[in-house]
Amino acid sequence: MAGSEPMPALIEVDGLSASYGRVAALKPMHLRVEDGEFVTVLGPNGAGKTTLLRAISRLIASRGRIRFKGRDITALPTHHLAKLGIVMVQEGRGLFGEMTVYENLLLGAYGLGHDGEKIERRFEQVFQLFPKLRERASQVAASMSGGEQQMLAVGRALMAEPKLLMLDEPSLGLAPKVAEGILDTLGELNRKGLGILLVEQKAPLALKLARRVYVLSSGSVRAELPAHEIKSHYDLARFYFH
Amino acid sequence: MTLRVSISTRLGSYGTFAAISAVGIALLFALVFIQGGYLLTVMQLAMIYGVFCVGLNFFMGYTGQASFGQNAFAAIGGYGTAILCVQFGWEPVAALVASMAIASVASLVVGYPTLRLRGHYLAMATFALGLITYDLSVQWTSLTQGYMGYAGIPPLGIGRFVVEDERLKLVCLMAILLFSLWLSGRLRNSRFGRALRAISTSEAGAAALGIRISQYKLAAFVIAAVYASAAGSLFAHTVGFISPEVFGLQMVVVTFTMLYVGGVGTVLGPAIGAIIASLLPEIVRGAGRFQDIAYALALLVLLIYLPKGLSTLADLGKRRPAEQGGGN
């Protein structure tokens, strides 16, 4: 019966794998994020976390299927994904350092086309979330502190009206308090219904917000479990090193 | 808030520098006008090279790609306008516009497969394009008259109004360069220009925001080609003669120097670079047989102390990023 069919996941990867030359960085894996869900991918360096996000974003060649809200998007090029609402905050923030904060945010809204009113509304929402960005609107991005740059990276991603926000180690290089502030904002966004796929090494921070956790090691999923279960163990080492 | 605030803030420092540059250039022009003669020709060529460099800046500066073959499109402009005017009796302006159209089509055809390459490979492919065009202009004598070149190309003009006076030629060329700069500045700060500059910083990052990389690169390549073609045509109408050497390897080297001396990726840099790099040999002429060495030394000093070009003089005195930021 059509009515009893389960809702398609926000994003679902099926048998996704990727390699750099002969080195398999990601072995065939399955992963899904439900609509409005906060999912964290944990793993040590070299586990394949960044490769996973880059493969989903079509920034690297991969095998397997990727579905977004039930639609097969495997063959779509990267630039098409932002228009669908799949937006990624890259490791190292990926800002356009010589441009101003304002220009970076405008580029975030690139997929919204020429709809000035819509873009202006997005600006207001981002500035409400990160008031500092309003103050620094005319400042060159490279001249901001690490925390402000991360705010800008998240703000720029939000300008695109994402339905799924993927973040690659947003806490990297930030002071614990600053990182906590950024992750708290992500939690707030998730409570408003934004689906989030977060890749992190700092488990305690990431687990505070996640509903489900995937643990990656050597390019494979070692465990998939609700976040509260992993919290009770707290010793993640056994998931990391098999 | 926002757009107006940010742009007016940018125009603050930028506008001051532009004003100082404008005064400096105006004084220079006054001197050239009074002096006349050879200096007038040097400045005319500087304006033409300026137009070429403004176009090259779209591809190399804003988009961050390498092209060693833009001289090919200048050749299309030069020969196009020469053939149409001398052999078919076209009006110079019509010939110039038609040559730009031919160059844009040629750049589309050449750019589509070539721009799949990146970095050094793209540089080599475009370099080959310049070499092929040079060879064609030498070998295809029925069309180009080979080494003999084309003489008797009429000066620019519309109908009965012909720009024959050398000073008036300079004024016209300067107006064309200013228009090119204005267009470049407008495009740089548009949605299109921001997309180009994003590609220049990170292709992956730009694509992740929804920017179609290949389409934008091709657009920048075509714009650069159209500017180059216009410069080629202007050269033909100003000097009245063209030959293969005009659009040879020398042009690539000279325009690269101009672009980097002025400031690659900036709006005013290409024009400033074209003027300075054209005048520099005249300034060091007093060094006699050491003229080339003096020229090279002057360029080295400029590039060492102003690695981002003369147009970044506007940034001197500003606080550096490290001083502004700090902390996490």
Interface residues (C-beta under 8 A of the other chain):
Chain A: S57 L59 P77 T78 H79 H80 L81 A82 K83 V87 M88 Q90 G94 L95 F96 G97 E98 M99 T100 Y102 E103 L106 L107 G108 Y110 G111 H114 E120 F123 R134 A137 S138 Q139 V140 A142 S143 M144 S145 G146 G147 E148 R156 A160 G173 L174 A175 V178
Chain B: M1 T2 L3 V5 S6 T9 R10 R191 R194 A195 R197 A198 T201 S202 A204 G205 A206 A207 A208 L209 G210 I211 R212 I213 R320 P321 Q324 G325 G326 G327 N328
